[in-house]
Amino acid sequence: MRKYNTYLKSTIVYIIFAVIMTSCTDWLSIAPENDLIKEKFWQKKSDADGALAATYNAFRGASLESLIWGELRADFVTFSGTDFSEYSSIQNSDISLSNSKISWESYYKAINLANTLMFFADNVVEQDKSFTPRMKLAYDAECLYIRALCYFYLVRIWKEVPIVIEASVSDKGDLFKPKSTEKEVIAQIIKDLLAAKDIAYTDEFIKQPEYYKGRANKYSIMTLLADVYLWNEEYQNAINYCDSVINTGKFSLLYYSEWFQLYNPGNSMSESIFEIQYDATLEGQSNPIYNQMIPTPNGSAQVRINKNTTDKLFQKADQRLLGSYTALWKYSGLSPSSKQKRETTQRDANFIYYRYADVLLIKAEALNELNQLSDANNYVRQTLERAGLSHSEIINKEELRDYILDEKAREFAFEGKRWFDILRYAKRNSFEQKQYIINMILARAINIKQATILKTRVTDTMSYYLPIPRKDIESNNILEQNPFYDR
């Protein structure tokens, strides 16, 4: 029986994919992954191009999960209906080891493909002179970025995960790996990104927005570094890398009247930093968010924006409220004011991982933690004013910390960031603010009995992370379960 896990050295994964760049209409078929390790494949530049496209495609395969995990356990989105029954259980802190949605396979699939390309790229340089050493380094940087971003999701969702940085090219050696600590995973992410930033492309694809925004470059690498350092409470490093992006002078917030262009048509040359590309004109390229989350014109939604949270966070004049449409309109509407929804052939909004507003608010949060409140206020003010609001100076550190958390909720509503922001807020200084998560989860209880049961679960901070997938525990006897679920 074939198994797919993160450690099996001879994994077979069949991938047929469309090139991620929307200007290309050709299809590429990557050989089965076990064929990718054979010498006959790594002969020419097109082989490396295809393997890179397959790596992005695998990462794109995790985008729906990334959005769900970034919202599911927070307070902004409610999941319901048959398609989301297992996710709903997780949202309600009823987490079973048999829940089929608890899987890290998509992330490790992308990691494995990135590792494989980096392992064999030198062969292509030797065989095909058109694949230059400079290209090889740039492809390595893209692979390192994808690997790092996958691990950043893994560590925020599971906390402790196996680190796999070797290509699965042989049946020799250890077949299984143990979990690494959060500290070790973060250290590997930073190591990858520091290596990638010095060899990555910068503006080579500036005239092709779908390449420039859809492929990792030096700017997206530095932005991810800033975010990782913020998570790791290395605030000056976070500020430094935000400044590395800001000081290029290449990025700015879209104007108030142009803000919705982030979502339609996407790939904003001024604000976007990295977004996974979709193109409905290519078969299979519609964003999977539309299959379940965003209703068809005659369908009903199984995902809803929590009105209580919206009422608490948003002023009526805030353009990000999108009137009565809620944040789902970013993906379903054609403009912020029109009632016209996207047609079936337009259901291909890109998934935005980072944009310039991220940089500004990462820096604001880091400045506040270093007691530079005046500067922090100035960066928060920029996103508020773009939304059509004014900002009053906040002179108390704890109040500004709370305000930045709320401003991130407004700015990135339903963009897959809310839970990670709340978890980072709570875990700071050894979970000094874990009561925030406890209160948020207990607020979902429908009666006192349920609240009592939930309280016994959520006081343990390991409950904020998912259990290791059951099939991986069963196939790897040195992989230890999250202790909260191993009772």
Salt bridges, closest charged atoms under 4 A:
ASP35 OD1 - LYS38 NZ 3.10
ASP47 OD1 - LYS44 NZ 3.46
ASP49 OD2 - LYS45 NZ 2.84
ASP75 OD1 - ARG418 NE 2.92
GLU105 OE1 - LYS471 NZ 2.85
ASP122 OD1 - LYS136 NZ 3.56
ASP140 OD2 - LYS136 NZ 2.66
GLU142 OE2 - ARG215 NH2 2.71
GLU160 OE1 - LYS179 NZ 3.27
GLU166 OE1 - LYS177 NZ 3.43
GLU182 OE1 - LYS159 NZ 2.70
ASP192 OD1 - ARG147 NH2 2.77
ASP198 OD1 - LYS197 NZ 3.00
ASP203 OD2 - LYS250 NZ 3.02
ASP243 OD1 - LYS363 NZ 2.45
GLU271 OE2 - ARG355 NH1 2.91
GLU271 OE1 - ARG386 NH1 2.76
ASP311 OD2 - LYS307 NZ 2.75
ASP318 OD2 - ARG320 NH2 2.89
ASP348 OD1 - ARG342 NH1 3.81
ASP358 OD1 - LYS417 NZ 3.18
GLU365 OE1 - LYS408 NZ 2.93
GLU365 OE1 - ARG424 NH2 2.82
GLU365 OE2 - ARG428 NH2 2.52
GLU369 OE2 - ARG401 NE 2.79
GLU369 OE1 - ARG428 NE 3.64
GLU393 OE1 - ARG381 NH2 2.97
GLU407 OE2 - ARG320 NH1 2.73
GLU407 OE1 - ARG410 NE 2.91
GLU411 OE1 - ARG320 NH1 2.72
GLU411 OE2 - ARG355 NH1 2.66
GLU411 OE2 - ARG386 NH2 2.88
GLU415 OE2 - LYS330 NZ 2.69
GLU415 OE2 - ARG355 NH2 3.09
ASP421 OD1 - ARG424 NH2 3.01
ASP460 OD2 - ARG487 NH2 2.49
